[in-house]
Amino acid sequence: MSFVSKETMNEINGILFIDKPSGWTSRDVCNKVQSIFHTKKVGHLGTLDPFATGLLIVAVGKATRVLPFLENLDKTYIATLKLGEKTSSGDLDGTIIERRDVKTFPAQKEIVGALQTVQKMKEQRIPLASAKRIDGKRLYEYAHQNIAIQTPSKPIEIYELFYLNSQNPTIEFLTRVSAGTYVRTIGEDIALQLGTIGHLVALRRVRVGDYSVEQANKIENISENNLQPIGKILSFLPKISVNSSLAKKIQNGLPLPSSTLMANDDKILLVDESNQPLAIYQKDGDLYRCVRGLW
């Protein structure tokens, strides 16, 4: 394991692709990264529940500034659904609150039909065991206090939902979803379409946007060598290189004419002549304005 000296700790910036182990919260991973790099500036993209594994994108130092621009990236998961048992959370971390006998385990054709129906859903109820705030209180706080509350729904997109395997009493499926979609709720909805109840017993995030868990490292192997440059995680933005004169204006947060940058995209990444990220700018009429400095 590599440790950072006090003299260089303020210079640590970058992105980590970590394969989160089961039993760790996403915050646990960030705390570990803080201890490795001796810095408090650590954040993550997209929370993974403790029982879940897979790709967790962690930002260190100045890289934390770009996390809000990554929130809309779609995510891909492989999940295992167990039929016949409902839990308080919809997954393995909750307590069993209902059991039903599955007298006849569904055939593959029935399962595929259920997946196709669920994939068409455009709204999803937010689980009671979630951190969503209602009237200033998180939903899981209502659950812990046994307070009845109607959970709201939210718009979602299920881009892909594929059957992978099944063996009584479990079904394995792959799904690619919009940001903020609850895969445990997808699992519960699949069970309902099959005329029963269910909960997730395994969940693995295999992709976030264009980034794969195959690029990730185990937490115990993380070091400075694993830090990726900020520009890499922003590769989905059009990139424009500017000269030193414009770079100074950008570092002062000044707006720039579209004609000067010869750009027309909604958001752009501006880099200096050494390809170092300077800022993210957003189009506003005939101007581009700074929405996030990265220098």
C-alpha positions as CSV (number, residue, x, y, z in Angstrom):
1,M,0.0,0.0,0.0
2,S,1.3,3.4,-0.9
3,F,1.1,6.4,1.5
4,V,1.3,10.0,0.7
5,S,3.6,12.5,2.5
6,K,2.2,15.6,4.1
7,E,4.2,17.7,1.6
8,T,2.3,16.2,-1.4
9,M,-1.1,15.3,0.1
10,N,-2.7,18.5,-1.2
11,E,-1.6,17.6,-4.7
12,I,-3.6,14.3,-4.8
13,N,-6.4,14.6,-7.4
14,G,-8.0,12.1,-9.6
15,I,-10.6,9.4,-10.1
16,L,-10.5,5.8,-8.8
17,F,-12.4,2.8,-10.2
18,I,-13.0,0.5,-7.2
19,D,-14.6,-2.9,-7.1
20,K,-16.6,-2.5,-3.9
21,P,-16.8,-5.7,-1.8
22,S,-20.0,-6.9,-0.1
23,G,-20.4,-5.8,3.5
24,W,-18.9,-2.3,2.9
25,T,-21.0,0.8,2.5
26,S,-20.0,3.3,-0.2
27,R,-19.1,5.6,2.7
28,D,-16.8,2.9,4.1
29,V,-14.9,2.8,0.8
30,C,-14.5,6.6,0.9
31,N,-13.3,6.5,4.4
32,K,-10.7,3.9,3.4
33,V,-9.6,6.1,0.5
34,Q,-9.3,9.1,2.9
35,S,-6.9,7.1,5.1
36,I,-4.8,5.9,2.1
37,F,-4.3,9.4,0.7
38,H,-4.5,11.4,4.0
39,T,-7.2,13.7,2.6
40,K,-10.7,14.6,3.5
41,K,-11.7,15.5,0.0
42,V,-13.2,12.2,-1.2
43,G,-16.6,11.5,-2.7
44,H,-18.3,8.8,-4.7
45,L,-20.8,8.5,-7.6
46,G,-23.9,6.5,-7.1
47,T,-24.4,4.7,-3.8
48,L,-24.1,0.9,-3.6
49,D,-26.0,-0.8,-0.8
50,P,-23.8,-2.8,1.7
51,F,-24.7,-6.2,0.2
52,A,-24.0,-5.0,-3.3
53,T,-20.6,-5.3,-5.1
54,G,-19.1,-3.8,-8.2
55,L,-18.0,-0.6,-9.8
56,L,-17.9,2.4,-7.5
57,I,-16.4,5.6,-9.0
58,V,-14.5,7.6,-6.3
59,A,-13.2,11.1,-6.7
60,V,-10.2,12.5,-4.8
61,G,-9.3,16.1,-4.3
62,K,-10.3,18.5,-7.1
63,A,-11.9,15.6,-8.9
64,T,-14.8,15.8,-6.4
65,R,-15.9,18.9,-8.3
66,V,-16.9,16.9,-11.4
67,L,-19.2,14.4,-9.6
68,P,-22.4,16.4,-10.2
69,F,-21.7,16.3,-13.9
70,L,-21.6,12.5,-13.9
71,E,-24.9,11.9,-12.0
72,N,-26.9,11.2,-15.1
73,L,-24.7,8.4,-16.5
74,D,-26.7,5.2,-16.9
75,K,-25.7,2.1,-14.9
76,T,-25.7,-1.6,-15.6
77,Y,-26.2,-4.3,-13.0
78,I,-26.4,-8.1,-12.8
79,A,-28.9,-9.1,-10.1
80,T,-30.2,-12.3,-8.5
81,L,-33.8,-12.3,-7.4
82,K,-35.2,-14.9,-4.9
83,L,-38.8,-15.7,-5.2
84,G,-41.2,-16.4,-2.3
85,E,-39.8,-14.0,0.3
86,K,-40.3,-10.3,0.7
87,T,-38.0,-8.2,2.9
88,S,-38.3,-4.8,4.5
89,S,-35.7,-3.3,2.1
90,G,-36.3,-5.3,-1.0
91,D,-32.9,-6.9,-0.7
92,L,-30.7,-9.1,1.4
93,D,-30.0,-6.4,4.0
94,G,-33.6,-6.3,5.2
95,T,-35.6,-8.6,7.4
96,I,-38.1,-11.1,6.0
97,I,-41.7,-9.7,6.4
98,E,-43.6,-12.1,4.2
99,R,-43.3,-15.7,2.8
100,R,-45.2,-17.4,0.1
101,D,-44.9,-20.9,-1.3
102,V,-43.8,-21.0,-4.9
103,K,-45.6,-24.2,-5.9
104,T,-44.6,-24.1,-9.5
105,F,-41.4,-22.3,-10.4
106,P,-41.9,-20.2,-13.5
107,A,-40.6,-21.5,-16.9
108,Q,-38.0,-19.4,-18.8
109,K,-40.7,-18.2,-21.2
110,E,-42.8,-16.8,-18.3
111,I,-39.8,-15.1,-16.8
112,V,-38.8,-13.5,-20.1
113,G,-42.4,-12.2,-20.5
114,A,-42.3,-10.7,-17.0
115,L,-39.0,-8.9,-17.8
116,Q,-40.5,-7.5,-21.0
117,T,-43.5,-6.1,-19.1
118,V,-41.3,-4.6,-16.3
119,Q,-39.0,-3.0,-18.9
120,K,-41.9,-0.9,-20.2
121,M,-42.5,0.7,-16.9
122,K,-41.7,4.5,-16.9
123,E,-42.3,5.2,-13.2
124,Q,-41.1,3.5,-10.1
125,R,-42.1,3.8,-6.5
126,I,-39.3,4.9,-4.2
127,P,-38.5,2.2,-1.6
128,L,-39.4,3.0,2.0
129,A,-35.8,1.8,2.9
130,S,-34.2,4.7,1.0
131,A,-32.5,8.0,1.8
132,K,-35.0,10.1,-0.2
133,R,-36.3,13.0,1.9
134,I,-40.0,13.6,2.5
135,D,-41.0,16.6,4.6
136,G,-37.4,16.9,5.9
137,K,-37.1,13.3,7.0
138,R,-35.4,10.4,5.1
139,L,-37.8,7.6,4.2
140,Y,-35.8,5.0,6.2
141,E,-36.3,7.1,9.3
142,Y,-40.1,6.7,8.9
143,A,-39.6,3.0,8.5
144,H,-37.4,2.8,11.6
145,Q,-40.1,4.6,13.6
146,N,-42.9,2.5,12.1
147,I,-44.6,5.6,10.7
148,A,-46.9,4.8,7.7
149,I,-46.3,7.0,4.7
150,Q,-47.2,6.9,1.0
151,T,-43.9,6.6,-0.9
152,P,-43.8,8.8,-4.0
153,S,-43.0,7.6,-7.5
154,K,-40.3,8.9,-9.9
155,P,-39.8,8.7,-13.7
156,I,-37.2,6.1,-14.8
157,E,-35.9,4.4,-17.9
158,I,-35.1,0.7,-18.1
159,Y,-33.0,0.6,-21.2
160,E,-32.3,-3.1,-21.1
161,L,-33.6,-6.0,-19.0
162,F,-32.4,-9.4,-20.0
163,Y,-32.8,-12.9,-18.6
164,L,-29.5,-14.6,-17.8
165,N,-30.3,-17.7,-15.8
166,S,-32.7,-19.3,-13.3
167,Q,-32.7,-22.1,-10.8
168,N,-35.5,-22.5,-8.3
169,P,-35.9,-20.3,-6.3
170,T,-33.7,-17.7,-8.0
171,I,-33.6,-15.7,-11.2
172,E,-30.5,-13.9,-12.5
173,F,-31.0,-10.9,-14.8
174,L,-29.0,-8.0,-16.3
175,T,-30.4,-4.5,-16.5
176,R,-29.2,-1.1,-17.8
177,V,-31.1,1.7,-16.2
178,S,-31.2,5.5,-15.8
179,A,-29.6,7.2,-12.9
180,G,-31.5,6.8,-9.6
181,T,-33.4,3.7,-10.6
182,Y,-33.8,1.1,-7.8
183,V,-32.9,-2.4,-9.1
184,R,-34.4,-3.9,-5.9
185,T,-37.7,-2.4,-6.9
186,I,-37.3,-3.9,-10.4
187,G,-36.8,-7.2,-8.7
188,E,-39.9,-6.9,-6.7
189,D,-41.9,-5.9,-9.8
190,I,-40.6,-8.9,-11.7
191,A,-41.8,-11.1,-8.8
192,L,-45.2,-9.5,-8.8
193,Q,-45.5,-10.1,-12.6
194,L,-44.9,-13.7,-11.8
195,G,-47.7,-13.8,-9.2
196,T,-45.5,-13.9,-6.2
197,I,-43.1,-11.9,-4.0
198,G,-39.3,-11.6,-4.0
199,H,-36.2,-9.8,-3.0
200,L,-32.6,-9.4,-4.3
201,V,-30.0,-11.7,-2.8
202,A,-27.1,-10.4,-5.0
203,L,-26.4,-7.2,-6.9
204,R,-23.3,-6.3,-8.9
205,R,-22.8,-3.0,-10.8
206,V,-20.8,-3.9,-13.9
207,R,-20.9,-0.5,-15.7
208,V,-21.3,3.2,-15.2
209,G,-21.7,5.0,-18.5
210,D,-18.7,3.8,-20.6
211,Y,-16.7,2.6,-17.6
212,S,-16.6,-1.1,-16.7
213,V,-15.9,-3.0,-13.4
214,E,-13.1,-4.7,-15.4
215,Q,-11.2,-1.4,-15.1
216,A,-11.7,-1.4,-11.3
217,N,-9.3,-2.4,-8.5
218,K,-9.9,-4.1,-5.2
219,I,-9.9,-1.6,-2.3
220,E,-6.9,-3.4,-0.7
221,N,-4.8,-2.7,-3.8
222,I,-5.5,1.0,-4.2
223,S,-2.5,3.3,-4.4
224,E,-1.5,6.6,-6.2
225,N,-0.8,4.5,-9.3
226,N,-4.5,3.8,-9.7
227,L,-5.6,7.5,-9.8
228,Q,-7.0,8.4,-13.2
229,P,-6.8,12.0,-14.5
230,I,-10.0,14.2,-14.2
231,G,-10.1,14.5,-18.0
232,K,-10.6,10.8,-18.4
233,I,-13.9,10.7,-16.5
234,L,-15.1,13.8,-18.5
235,S,-14.4,12.2,-21.9
236,F,-18.1,12.3,-22.8
237,L,-17.8,16.1,-22.9
238,P,-16.5,17.9,-26.1
239,K,-13.0,19.1,-25.3
240,I,-11.5,22.3,-26.5
241,S,-7.8,23.3,-26.0
242,V,-7.1,27.0,-25.4
243,N,-4.0,29.2,-25.4
244,S,-2.4,30.7,-22.4
245,S,-4.2,34.1,-22.9
246,L,-7.7,32.4,-22.8
247,A,-6.6,30.1,-20.0
248,K,-6.0,33.1,-17.7
249,K,-9.5,34.4,-18.5
250,I,-11.0,31.0,-17.8
251,Q,-9.1,30.8,-14.4
252,N,-10.8,34.1,-13.6
253,G,-14.2,32.6,-14.4
254,L,-14.8,35.0,-17.3
255,P,-17.5,34.3,-19.9
256,L,-16.3,33.6,-23.4
257,P,-18.0,34.2,-26.8
258,S,-19.1,31.1,-28.7
259,S,-17.3,32.4,-31.7
260,T,-14.0,32.6,-29.8
261,L,-14.2,28.9,-28.8
262,M,-15.8,27.9,-32.1
263,A,-18.2,25.7,-30.2
264,N,-21.9,25.1,-30.1
265,D,-22.4,22.2,-27.6
266,D,-24.4,22.7,-24.4
267,K,-21.4,21.9,-22.2
268,I,-17.7,21.7,-23.0
269,L,-14.5,20.9,-21.2
270,L,-11.8,23.5,-21.7
271,V,-8.1,22.4,-21.3
272,D,-4.8,24.2,-21.5
273,E,-2.1,23.6,-24.0
274,S,-0.8,20.8,-21.8
275,N,-4.2,19.1,-21.9
276,Q,-4.8,19.9,-18.2
277,P,-8.5,20.5,-17.4
278,L,-9.3,24.1,-16.7
279,A,-13.1,24.3,-16.4
280,I,-16.5,23.1,-17.6
281,Y,-18.4,25.8,-19.5
282,Q,-22.0,25.9,-20.4
283,K,-23.6,27.7,-23.4
284,D,-25.8,30.7,-22.6
285,G,-27.0,32.4,-25.7
286,D,-23.9,33.7,-27.6
287,L,-21.7,33.1,-24.6
288,Y,-20.2,30.3,-22.7
289,R,-20.1,30.7,-18.9
290,C,-18.1,28.8,-16.3
291,V,-20.1,26.3,-14.3
292,R,-17.2,24.5,-12.7
293,G,-13.5,25.5,-12.3
294,L,-11.0,22.6,-12.3
295,W,-7.7,24.5,-12.0
